[in-house]
Amino acid sequence: MKLAVRILLTTLTVMVLTTGVAFAGSPHFVGACTKTQDGNTLTVHCKEAGLGNEAQVNVTISATALCINNGGKHPRAVNKASVSSTTNQPVQNGKADYTVTLTASFQPDCSPPMTVQFTDVTVTDNTNGISTDP
């Protein structure tokens, strides 16, 4: 009888420990995030996997926006803006596939022939503490 109880307890212990490992995630970005720009708007698309049983991830996209003249120069420090967007994204089957948009605004406006250039773009999964530079 004692042997049967001992086997049962050992089996249950192994099952509990194995189940915990199976549900644990190993968060990572899948490939490189892509970024596209349309005027003063930057759109970043990312995929993450290994998210375990999370219902959602909290994601921040941050960048520096520069107003560049037609000579390719950044003429004034005032034509520089830090922009960011934070959002919660759903997770399905341990994966998240999301698109986040940033819009830069300047005072004075960055109007043609000046153009907006985004630098130092960073994607951060705040929930899991991982980041990437697309």
N, CA, C and O atoms as a GROMACS GRO file, in nm:
protein
  536
    1MET      N    1   0.083  -0.119   0.000
    1MET     CA    2   0.000   0.000   0.000
    1MET      C    3   0.087   0.125   0.000
    1MET      O    4   0.062   0.220  -0.074
    2LYS      N    5   0.191   0.124   0.086
    2LYS     CA    6   0.279   0.240   0.092
    2LYS      C    7   0.349   0.262  -0.041
    2LYS      O    8   0.370   0.376  -0.082
    3LEU      N    9   0.385   0.155  -0.109
    3LEU     CA   10   0.451   0.165  -0.238
    3LEU      C   11   0.356   0.228  -0.340
    3LEU      O   12   0.399   0.311  -0.421
    4ALA      N   13   0.232   0.190  -0.338
    4ALA     CA   14   0.134   0.246  -0.432
    4ALA      C   15   0.115   0.396  -0.408
    4ALA      O   16   0.107   0.473  -0.503
    5VAL      N   17   0.107   0.438  -0.281
    5VAL     CA   18   0.092   0.579  -0.248
    5VAL      C   19   0.217   0.656  -0.291
    5VAL      O   20   0.207   0.766  -0.345
    6ARG      N   21   0.332   0.597  -0.267
    6ARG     CA   22   0.458   0.663  -0.304
    6ARG      C   23   0.467   0.680  -0.457
    6ARG      O   24   0.510   0.786  -0.504
    7ILE      N   25   0.427   0.580  -0.532
    7ILE     CA   26   0.428   0.589  -0.678
    7ILE      C   27   0.329   0.695  -0.725
    7ILE      O   28   0.359   0.774  -0.815
    8LEU      N   29   0.212   0.697  -0.665
    8LEU     CA   30   0.111   0.795  -0.701
    8LEU      C   31   0.160   0.938  -0.673
    8LEU      O   32   0.145   1.026  -0.758
    9LEU      N   33   0.219   0.961  -0.556
    9LEU     CA   34   0.272   1.094  -0.522
    9LEU      C   35   0.386   1.135  -0.615
    9LEU      O   36   0.393   1.251  -0.657
   10THR      N   37   0.472   1.042  -0.648
   10THR     CA   38   0.583   1.071  -0.739
   10THR      C   39   0.528   1.106  -0.878
   10THR      O   40   0.575   1.201  -0.940
   11THR      N   41   0.430   1.032  -0.925
   11THR     CA   42   0.369   1.059  -1.055
   11THR      C   43   0.303   1.196  -1.056
   11THR      O   44   0.320   1.271  -1.152
   12LEU      N   45   0.227   1.229  -0.953
   12LEU     CA   46   0.161   1.360  -0.944
   12LEU      C   47   0.263   1.473  -0.939
   12LEU      O   48   0.244   1.577  -1.002
   13THR      N   49   0.370   1.454  -0.866
   13THR     CA   50   0.475   1.556  -0.856
   13THR      C   51   0.538   1.581  -0.993
   13THR      O   52   0.556   1.696  -1.033
   14VAL      N   53   0.570   1.476  -1.065
   14VAL     CA   54   0.628   1.489  -1.198
   14VAL      C   55   0.530   1.559  -1.292
   14VAL      O   56   0.571   1.643  -1.372
   15MET      N   57   0.403   1.525  -1.283
   15MET     CA   58   0.302   1.588  -1.370
   15MET      C   59   0.291   1.738  -1.340
   15MET      O   60   0.283   1.818  -1.433
   16VAL      N   61   0.290   1.775  -1.215
   16VAL     CA   62   0.280   1.916  -1.178
   16VAL      C   63   0.402   1.993  -1.227
   16VAL      O   64   0.388   2.101  -1.285
   17LEU      N   65   0.520   1.938  -1.206
   17LEU     CA   66   0.642   2.006  -1.249
   17LEU      C   67   0.650   2.016  -1.401
   17LEU      O   68   0.692   2.119  -1.454
   18THR      N   69   0.613   1.912  -1.472
   18THR     CA   70   0.615   1.911  -1.617
   18THR      C   71   0.512   2.008  -1.674
   18THR      O   72   0.539   2.077  -1.771
   19THR      N   73   0.394   2.012  -1.615
   19THR     CA   74   0.289   2.102  -1.662
   19THR      C   75   0.333   2.247  -1.647
   19THR      O   76   0.306   2.328  -1.736
   20GLY      N   77   0.398   2.281  -1.539
   20GLY     CA   78   0.446   2.417  -1.520
   20GLY      C   79   0.545   2.457  -1.628
   20GLY      O   80   0.542   2.570  -1.676
   21VAL      N   81   0.633   2.366  -1.666
   21VAL     CA   82   0.730   2.394  -1.770
   21VAL      C   83   0.661   2.407  -1.904
   21VAL      O   84   0.699   2.493  -1.985
   22ALA      N   85   0.561   2.326  -1.931
   22ALA     CA   86   0.492   2.331  -2.060
   22ALA      C   87   0.420   2.463  -2.079
   22ALA      O   88   0.411   2.511  -2.192
   23PHE      N   89   0.367   2.524  -1.974
   23PHE     CA   90   0.293   2.648  -1.986
   23PHE      C   91   0.383   2.772  -1.978
   23PHE      O   92   0.339   2.882  -2.010
   24ALA      N   93   0.506   2.754  -1.935
   24ALA     CA   94   0.597   2.868  -1.925
   24ALA      C   95   0.633   2.914  -2.065
   24ALA      O   96   0.650   2.833  -2.156
   25GLY      N   97   0.645   3.045  -2.083
   25GLY     CA   98   0.677   3.099  -2.214
   25GLY      C   99   0.825   3.126  -2.229
   25GLY      O  100   0.901   3.128  -2.132
   26SER      N  101   0.862   3.147  -2.351
   26SER     CA  102   0.998   3.190  -2.387
   26SER      C  103   0.982   3.300  -2.490
   26SER      O  104   1.006   3.278  -2.609
   27PRO      N  105   0.940   3.421  -2.445
   27PRO     CA  106   0.905   3.528  -2.537
   27PRO      C  107   1.021   3.570  -2.628
   27PRO      O  108   1.135   3.586  -2.582
   28HIS      N  109   0.990   3.586  -2.757
   28HIS     CA  110   1.089   3.633  -2.852
   28HIS      C  111   1.018   3.691  -2.975
   28HIS      O  112   0.905   3.656  -3.005
   29PHE      N  113   1.088   3.780  -3.044
   29PHE     CA  114   1.036   3.835  -3.168
   29PHE      C  115   1.064   3.736  -3.280
   29PHE      O  116   1.171   3.675  -3.284
   30VAL      N  117   0.968   3.720  -3.370
   30VAL     CA  118   0.982   3.630  -3.482
   30VAL      C  119   1.026   3.713  -3.603
   30VAL      O  120   0.950   3.794  -3.655
   31GLY      N  121   1.148   3.693  -3.645
   31GLY     CA  122   1.202   3.772  -3.756
   31GLY      C  123   1.217   3.918  -3.714
   31GLY      O  124   1.207   3.952  -3.596
   32ALA      N  125   1.241   4.002  -3.812
   32ALA     CA  126   1.256   4.145  -3.785
   32ALA      C  127   1.120   4.213  -3.798
   32ALA      O  128   1.040   4.179  -3.885
   33CYS      N  129   1.097   4.309  -3.711
   33CYS     CA  130   0.978   4.392  -3.725
   33CYS      C  131   0.996   4.478  -3.850
   33CYS      O  132   1.108   4.515  -3.885
   34THR      N  133   0.886   4.508  -3.917
   34THR     CA  134   0.894   4.592  -4.036
   34THR      C  135   0.839   4.730  -4.004
   34THR      O  136   0.749   4.744  -3.920
   35LYS      N  137   0.892   4.830  -4.069
   35LYS     CA  138   0.842   4.966  -4.050
   35LYS      C  139   0.822   5.031  -4.185
   35LYS      O  140   0.902   5.014  -4.278
   36THR      N  141   0.712   5.105  -4.194
   36THR     CA  142   0.682   5.180  -4.315
   36THR      C  143   0.645   5.321  -4.275
   36THR      O  144   0.588   5.344  -4.168
   37GLN      N  145   0.677   5.414  -4.361
   37GLN     CA  146   0.651   5.554  -4.332
   37GLN      C  147   0.568   5.615  -4.443
   37GLN      O  148   0.590   5.590  -4.561
   38ASP      N  149   0.470   5.696  -4.402
   38ASP     CA  150   0.388   5.772  -4.495
   38ASP      C  151   0.378   5.913  -4.439
   38ASP      O  152   0.299   5.939  -4.349
   39GLY      N  153   0.458   6.004  -4.492
   39GLY     CA  154   0.461   6.140  -4.442
   39GLY      C  155   0.515   6.144  -4.301
   39GLY      O  156   0.628   6.102  -4.276
   40ASN      N  157   0.436   6.195  -4.207
   40ASN     CA  158   0.480   6.204  -4.068
   40ASN      C  159   0.426   6.090  -3.982
   40ASN      O  160   0.424   6.100  -3.860
   41THR      N  161   0.383   5.982  -4.047
   41THR     CA  162   0.329   5.866  -3.976
   41THR      C  163   0.419   5.744  -3.998
   41THR      O  164   0.457   5.713  -4.112
   42LEU      N  165   0.453   5.677  -3.890
   42LEU     CA  166   0.535   5.556  -3.894
   42LEU      C  167   0.450   5.439  -3.847
   42LEU      O  168   0.387   5.446  -3.741
   43THR      N  169   0.448   5.332  -3.924
   43THR     CA  170   0.374   5.212  -3.888
   43THR      C  171   0.474   5.098  -3.870
   43THR      O  172   0.558   5.073  -3.956
   44VAL      N  173   0.464   5.030  -3.755
   44VAL     CA  174   0.555   4.920  -3.723
   44VAL      C  175   0.471   4.793  -3.706
   44VAL      O  176   0.370   4.792  -3.635
   45HIS      N  177   0.516   4.686  -3.773
   45HIS     CA  178   0.447   4.556  -3.763
   45HIS      C  179   0.544   4.454  -3.706
   45HIS      O  180   0.656   4.438  -3.756
   46CYS      N  181   0.501   4.383  -3.601
   46CYS     CA  182   0.587   4.284  -3.534
   46CYS      C  183   0.510   4.155  -3.507
   46CYS      O  184   0.387   4.153  -3.499
   47LYS      N  185   0.587   4.049  -3.493
   47LYS     CA  186   0.533   3.920  -3.450
   47LYS      C  187   0.615   3.872  -3.332
   47LYS      O  188   0.738   3.884  -3.331
   48GLU      N  189   0.546   3.819  -3.232
   48GLU     CA  190   0.611   3.759  -3.115
   48GLU      C  191   0.557   3.618  -3.096
   48GLU      O  192   0.443   3.588  -3.133
   49ALA      N  193   0.640   3.534  -3.039
   49ALA     CA  194   0.599   3.397  -3.007
   49ALA      C  195   0.657   3.359  -2.872
   49ALA      O  196   0.736   3.433  -2.814
   50GLY      N  197   0.616   3.242  -2.824
   50GLY     CA  198   0.664   3.193  -2.696
   50GLY      C  199   0.604   3.267  -2.579
   50GLY      O  200   0.668   3.281  -2.474
   51LEU      N  201   0.481   3.316  -2.595
   51LEU     CA  202   0.419   3.400  -2.492
   51LEU      C  203   0.340   3.322  -2.388
   51LEU      O  204   0.279   3.382  -2.300
   52GLY      N  205   0.341   3.191  -2.397
   52GLY     CA  206   0.274   3.111  -2.294
   52GLY      C  207   0.124   3.135  -2.290
   52GLY      O  208   0.059   3.144  -2.394
   53ASN      N  209   0.069   3.145  -2.169
   53ASN     CA  210  -0.076   3.159  -2.150
   53ASN      C  211  -0.121   3.303  -2.132
   53ASN      O  212  -0.231   3.326  -2.082
   54GLU      N  213  -0.041   3.399  -2.171
   54GLU     CA  214  -0.079   3.540  -2.154
   54GLU      C  215  -0.199   3.572  -2.242
   54GLU      O  216  -0.210   3.522  -2.354
   55ALA      N  217  -0.288   3.655  -2.192
   55ALA     CA  218  -0.404   3.698  -2.271
   55ALA      C  219  -0.368   3.813  -2.363
   55ALA      O  220  -0.424   3.828  -2.471
   56GLN      N  221  -0.272   3.897  -2.318
   56GLN     CA  222  -0.231   4.012  -2.398
   56GLN      C  223  -0.090   4.055  -2.358
   56GLN      O  224  -0.040   4.017  -2.252
   57VAL      N  225  -0.028   4.135  -2.444
   57VAL     CA  226   0.101   4.194  -2.412
   57VAL      C  227   0.088   4.346  -2.424
   57VAL      O  228   0.014   4.397  -2.508
   58ASN      N  229   0.161   4.416  -2.340
   58ASN     CA  230   0.164   4.562  -2.343
   58ASN      C  231   0.288   4.602  -2.423
   58ASN      O  232   0.400   4.569  -2.384
   59VAL      N  233   0.266   4.673  -2.534
   59VAL     CA  234   0.374   4.704  -2.628
   59VAL      C  235   0.390   4.855  -2.642
   59VAL      O  236   0.292   4.928  -2.652
   60THR      N  237   0.516   4.901  -2.644
   60THR     CA  238   0.547   5.042  -2.668
   60THR      C  239   0.639   5.052  -2.789
   60THR      O  240   0.740   4.983  -2.798
   61ILE      N  241   0.601   5.139  -2.882
   61ILE     CA  242   0.686   5.173  -2.996
   61ILE      C  243   0.733   5.316  -2.970
   61ILE      O  244   0.651   5.405  -2.948
   62SER      N  245   0.865   5.339  -2.974
   62SER     CA  246   0.917   5.474  -2.953
   62SER      C  247   1.016   5.507  -3.064
   62SER      O  248   1.079   5.418  -3.122
   63ALA      N  249   1.028   5.637  -3.093
   63ALA     CA  250   1.119   5.682  -3.199
   63ALA      C  251   1.148   5.830  -3.181
   63ALA      O  252   1.082   5.899  -3.104
   64THR      N  253   1.247   5.877  -3.253
   64THR     CA  254   1.277   6.019  -3.262
   64THR      C  255   1.241   6.062  -3.404
   64THR      O  256   1.283   5.998  -3.500
   65ALA      N  257   1.164   6.169  -3.416
   65ALA     CA  258   1.124   6.221  -3.547
   65ALA      C  259   1.202   6.350  -3.573
   65ALA      O  260   1.204   6.440  -3.490
   66LEU      N  261   1.264   6.356  -3.690
   66LEU     CA  262   1.343   6.473  -3.728
   66LEU      C  263   1.281   6.537  -3.851
   66LEU      O  264   1.232   6.468  -3.941
   67CYS      N  265   1.282   6.668  -3.856
   67CYS     CA  266   1.237   6.742  -3.974
   67CYS      C  267   1.361   6.773  -4.058
   67CYS      O  268   1.447   6.850  -4.015
   68ILE      N  269   1.370   6.714  -4.176
   68ILE     CA  270   1.490   6.722  -4.260
   68ILE      C  271   1.461   6.815  -4.379
   68ILE      O  272   1.357   6.804  -4.444
   69ASN      N  273   1.558   6.908  -4.407
   69ASN     CA  274   1.538   6.998  -4.521
   69ASN      C  275   1.574   6.928  -4.652
   69ASN      O  276   1.625   6.816  -4.650
   70ASN      N  277   1.548   6.996  -4.766
   70ASN     CA  278   1.572   6.931  -4.896
   70ASN      C  279   1.720   6.911  -4.926
   70ASN      O  280   1.754   6.848  -5.025
   71GLY      N  281   1.808   6.964  -4.842
   71GLY     CA  282   1.952   6.939  -4.855
   71GLY      C  283   1.995   6.819  -4.772
   71GLY      O  284   2.114   6.787  -4.766
   72GLY      N  285   1.900   6.752  -4.708
   72GLY     CA  286   1.931   6.634  -4.628
   72GLY      C  287   1.984   6.666  -4.489
   72GLY      O  288   2.042   6.580  -4.424
   73LYS      N  289   1.964   6.789  -4.444
   73LYS     CA  290   2.014   6.832  -4.313
   73LYS      C  291   1.899   6.852  -4.215
   73LYS      O  292   1.785   6.879  -4.253
   74HIS      N  293   1.932   6.838  -4.088
   74HIS     CA  294   1.837   6.866  -3.980
   74HIS      C  295   1.870   7.005  -3.929
   74HIS      O  296   1.966   7.020  -3.852
   75PRO      N  297   1.793   7.109  -3.970
   75PRO     CA  298   1.835   7.246  -3.946
   75PRO      C  299   1.827   7.298  -3.803
   75PRO      O  300   1.912   7.378  -3.763
   76ARG      N  301   1.728   7.257  -3.725
   76ARG     CA  302   1.711   7.315  -3.591
   76ARG      C  303   1.672   7.208  -3.491
   76ARG      O  304   1.603   7.112  -3.522
   77ALA      N  305   1.719   7.228  -3.370
   77ALA     CA  306   1.687   7.133  -3.263
   77ALA      C  307   1.538   7.132  -3.231
   77ALA      O  308   1.486   7.031  -3.182
   78VAL      N  309   1.468   7.243  -3.257
   78VAL     CA  310   1.325   7.246  -3.226
   78VAL      C  311   1.245   7.158  -3.320
   78VAL      O  312   1.131   7.121  -3.290
   79ASN      N  313   1.303   7.122  -3.434
   79ASN     CA  314   1.235   7.035  -3.529
   79ASN      C  315   1.270   6.888  -3.503
   79ASN      O  316   1.301   6.812  -3.594
   80LYS      N  317   1.265   6.852  -3.377
   80LYS     CA  318   1.295   6.717  -3.333
   80LYS      C  319   1.191   6.680  -3.228
   80LYS      O  320   1.161   6.760  -3.139
   81ALA      N  321   1.135   6.560  -3.238
   81ALA     CA  322   1.032   6.520  -3.143
   81ALA      C  323   1.050   6.374  -3.104
   81ALA      O  324   1.079   6.290  -3.189
   82SER      N  325   1.033   6.345  -2.977
   82SER     CA  326   1.026   6.207  -2.931
   82SER      C  327   0.881   6.165  -2.937
   82SER      O  328   0.793   6.233  -2.883
   83VAL      N  329   0.855   6.054  -3.003
   83VAL     CA  330   0.718   6.005  -3.018
   83VAL      C  331   0.711   5.861  -2.969
   83VAL      O  332   0.807   5.786  -2.981
   84SER      N  333   0.597   5.825  -2.913
   84SER     CA  334   0.577   5.687  -2.870
   84SER      C  335   0.428   5.655  -2.866
   84SER      O  336   0.343   5.744  -2.859
   85SER      N  337   0.401   5.527  -2.871
   85SER     CA  338   0.264   5.479  -2.862
   85SER      C  339   0.267   5.348  -2.784
   85SER      O  340   0.346   5.259  -2.814
   86THR      N  341   0.180   5.337  -2.684
   86THR     CA  342   0.170   5.216  -2.603
   86THR      C  343   0.031   5.159  -2.618
   86THR      O  344  -0.069   5.232  -2.615
   87THR      N  345   0.024   5.028  -2.636
   87THR     CA  346  -0.104   4.963  -2.658
   87THR      C  347  -0.099   4.820  -2.604
   87THR      O  348   0.008   4.762  -2.590
   88ASN      N  349  -0.214   4.765  -2.573
   88ASN     CA  350  -0.226   4.625  -2.536
   88ASN      C  351  -0.265   4.546  -2.659
   88ASN      O  352  -0.358   4.584  -2.731
   89GLN      N  353  -0.195   4.438  -2.684
   89GLN     CA  354  -0.220   4.355  -2.802
   89GLN      C  355  -0.260   4.215  -2.759
   89GLN      O  356  -0.200   4.159  -2.667
   90PRO      N  357  -0.361   4.157  -2.824
   90PRO     CA  358  -0.406   4.023  -2.785
   90PRO      C  359  -0.306   3.914  -2.822
   90PRO      O  360  -0.232   3.926  -2.920
   91VAL      N  361  -0.304   3.808  -2.741
   91VAL     CA  362  -0.219   3.692  -2.765
   91VAL      C  363  -0.310   3.574  -2.796
   91VAL      O  364  -0.407   3.550  -2.723
   92GLN      N  365  -0.280   3.502  -2.903
   92GLN     CA  366  -0.356   3.381  -2.937
   92GLN      C  367  -0.257   3.266  -2.956
   92GLN      O  368  -0.162   3.278  -3.033
   93ASN      N  369  -0.280   3.158  -2.888
   93ASN     CA  370  -0.196   3.039  -2.898
   93ASN      C  371  -0.049   3.072  -2.873
   93ASN      O  372   0.039   3.016  -2.939
   94GLY      N  373  -0.022   3.161  -2.778
   94GLY     CA  374   0.115   3.195  -2.743
   94GLY      C  375   0.184   3.288  -2.841
   94GLY      O  376   0.306   3.307  -2.834
   95LYS      N  377   0.106   3.347  -2.935
   95LYS     CA  378   0.164   3.435  -3.037
   95LYS      C  379   0.088   3.567  -3.042
   95LYS      O  380  -0.032   3.573  -3.014
   96ALA      N  381   0.160   3.673  -3.078
   96ALA     CA  382   0.099   3.804  -3.099
   96ALA      C  383   0.150   3.859  -3.231
   96ALA      O  384   0.270   3.855  -3.258
   97ASP      N  385   0.060   3.909  -3.311
   97ASP     CA  386   0.091   3.968  -3.442
   97ASP      C  387   0.025   4.105  -3.441
   97ASP      O  388  -0.098   4.113  -3.443
   98TYR      N  389   0.103   4.212  -3.438
   98TYR     CA  390   0.043   4.343  -3.417
   98TYR      C  391   0.105   4.451  -3.505
   98TYR      O  392   0.218   4.439  -3.553
   99THR      N  393   0.028   4.558  -3.523
   99THR     CA  394   0.070   4.676  -3.597
   99THR      C  395   0.039   4.798  -3.512
   99THR      O  396  -0.073   4.814  -3.463
  100VAL      N  397   0.139   4.884  -3.494
  100VAL     CA  398   0.123   5.006  -3.414
  100VAL      C  399   0.167   5.124  -3.499
  100VAL      O  400   0.266   5.116  -3.572
  101THR      N  401   0.092   5.235  -3.490
  101THR     CA  402   0.120   5.354  -3.568
  101THR      C  403   0.158   5.471  -3.479
  101THR      O  404   0.096   5.493  -3.374
  102LEU      N  405   0.260   5.546  -3.521
  102LEU     CA  406   0.304   5.668  -3.452
  102LEU      C  407   0.287   5.785  -3.549
  102LEU      O  408   0.307   5.770  -3.669
  103THR      N  409   0.250   5.901  -3.497
  103THR     CA  410   0.242   6.022  -3.579
  103THR      C  411   0.321   6.132  -3.511
  103THR      O  412   0.302   6.160  -3.392
  104ALA      N  413   0.410   6.195  -3.588
  104ALA     CA  414   0.491   6.304  -3.535
  104ALA      C  415   0.428   6.438  -3.572
  104ALA      O  416   0.377   6.455  -3.683
  105SER      N  417   0.433   6.531  -3.478
  105SER     CA  418   0.387   6.667  -3.507
  105SER      C  419   0.493   6.765  -3.458
  105SER      O  420   0.559   6.741  -3.357
  106PHE      N  421   0.509   6.872  -3.531
  106PHE     CA  422   0.613   6.970  -3.502
  106PHE      C  423   0.553   7.109  -3.491
  106PHE      O  424   0.451   7.139  -3.552
  107GLN      N  425   0.618   7.193  -3.413
  107GLN     CA  426   0.587   7.336  -3.406
  107GLN      C  427   0.716   7.412  -3.431
  107GLN      O  428   0.802   7.407  -3.344
  108PRO      N  429   0.736   7.479  -3.541
  108PRO     CA  430   0.646   7.494  -3.656
  108PRO      C  431   0.636   7.364  -3.734
  108PRO      O  432   0.715   7.271  -3.716
  109ASP      N  433   0.535   7.358  -3.823
  109ASP     CA  434   0.512   7.239  -3.904
  109ASP      C  435   0.634   7.202  -3.988
  109ASP      O  436   0.714   7.287  -4.027
  110CYS      N  437   0.645   7.075  -4.013
  110CYS     CA  438   0.748   7.022  -4.102
  110CYS      C  439   0.683   7.002  -4.238
  110CYS      O  440   0.643   6.891  -4.274
  111SER      N  441   0.673   7.110  -4.314
  111SER     CA  442   0.600   7.104  -4.441
  111SER      C  443   0.698   7.105  -4.559
  111SER      O  444   0.811   7.150  -4.546
  112PRO      N  445   0.652   7.055  -4.674
  112PRO     CA  446   0.739   7.046  -4.792
  112PRO      C  447   0.804   7.180  -4.822
  112PRO      O  448   0.740   7.284  -4.806
  113PRO      N  449   0.927   7.180  -4.865
  113PRO     CA  450   1.006   7.065  -4.911
  113PRO      C  451   1.071   6.986  -4.797
  113PRO      O  452   1.146   6.892  -4.823
  114MET      N  453   1.044   7.022  -4.671
  114MET     CA  454   1.098   6.946  -4.558
  114MET      C  455   1.025   6.812  -4.547
  114MET      O  456   0.909   6.801  -4.586
  115THR      N  457   1.095   6.711  -4.496
  115THR     CA  458   1.036   6.579  -4.477
  115THR      C  459   1.066   6.529  -4.337
  115THR      O  460   1.160   6.575  -4.272
  116VAL      N  461   0.986   6.434  -4.292
  116VAL     CA  462   1.006   6.374  -4.159
  116VAL      C  463   1.090   6.248  -4.175
  116VAL      O  464   1.067   6.167  -4.265
  117GLN      N  465   1.187   6.233  -4.087
  117GLN     CA  466   1.270   6.113  -4.082
  117GLN      C  467   1.263   6.056  -3.941
  117GLN      O  468   1.284   6.128  -3.844
  118PHE      N  469   1.233   5.926  -3.929
  118PHE     CA  470   1.227   5.860  -3.798
  118PHE      C  471   1.359   5.788  -3.772
  118PHE      O  472   1.409   5.716  -3.858
  119THR      N  473   1.414   5.808  -3.651
  119THR     CA  474   1.537   5.740  -3.610
  119THR      C  475   1.515   5.678  -3.473
  119THR      O  476   1.415   5.704  -3.406
  120ASP      N  477   1.609   5.595  -3.432
  120ASP     CA  478   1.607   5.534  -3.298
  120ASP      C  479   1.472   5.466  -3.268
  120ASP      O  480   1.418   5.481  -3.158
  121VAL      N  481   1.420   5.393  -3.365
  121VAL     CA  482   1.293   5.323  -3.346
  121VAL      C  483   1.317   5.200  -3.259
  121VAL      O  484   1.408   5.122  -3.286
  122THR      N  485   1.235   5.184  -3.155
  122THR     CA  486   1.247   5.070  -3.064
  122THR      C  487   1.108   5.013  -3.035
  122THR      O  488   1.013   5.087  -3.009
  123VAL      N  489   1.098   4.882  -3.040
  123VAL     CA  490   0.975   4.810  -3.002
  123VAL      C  491   1.004   4.740  -2.871
  123VAL      O  492   1.100   4.665  -2.860
  124THR      N  493   0.919   4.764  -2.770
  124THR     CA  494   0.938   4.703  -2.638
  124THR      C  495   0.811   4.630  -2.595
  124THR      O  496   0.703   4.689  -2.591
  125ASP      N  497   0.826   4.503  -2.564
  125ASP     CA  498   0.718   4.426  -2.503
  125ASP      C  499   0.735   4.447  -2.353
  125ASP      O  500   0.818   4.382  -2.289
  126ASN      N  501   0.657   4.538  -2.297
  126ASN     CA  502   0.668   4.572  -2.155
  126ASN      C  503   0.629   4.456  -2.064
  126ASN      O  504   0.680   4.445  -1.952
  127THR      N  505   0.540   4.370  -2.110
  127THR     CA  506   0.494   4.258  -2.030
  127THR      C  507   0.607   4.159  -2.004
  127THR      O  508   0.618   4.104  -1.894
  128ASN      N  509   0.690   4.136  -2.105
  128ASN     CA  510   0.795   4.034  -2.095
  128ASN      C  511   0.935   4.091  -2.088
  128ASN      O  512   1.032   4.016  -2.074
  129GLY      N  513   0.949   4.224  -2.098
  129GLY     CA  514   1.079   4.288  -2.085
  129GLY      C  515   1.174   4.259  -2.200
  129GLY      O  516   1.295   4.244  -2.178
  130ILE      N  517   1.122   4.249  -2.323
  130ILE     CA  518   1.209   4.228  -2.439
  130ILE      C  519   1.192   4.345  -2.536
  130ILE      O  520   1.085   4.404  -2.545
  131SER      N  521   1.299   4.378  -2.607
  131SER     CA  522   1.297   4.489  -2.702
  131SER      C  523   1.370   4.450  -2.830
  131SER      O  524   1.450   4.357  -2.832
  132THR      N  525   1.338   4.523  -2.937
  132THR     CA  526   1.408   4.505  -3.064
  132THR      C  527   1.409   4.638  -3.138
  132THR      O  528   1.325   4.724  -3.114
  133ASP      N  529   1.505   4.654  -3.228
  133ASP     CA  530   1.515   4.771  -3.313
  133ASP      C  531   1.483   4.726  -3.456
  133ASP      O  532   1.564   4.657  -3.518
  134PRO      N  533   1.367   4.766  -3.507
  134PRO     CA  534   1.333   4.722  -3.644
  134PRO      C  535   1.419   4.789  -3.749
  134PRO      O  536   1.403   4.763  -3.869
   0.00000   0.00000   0.00000
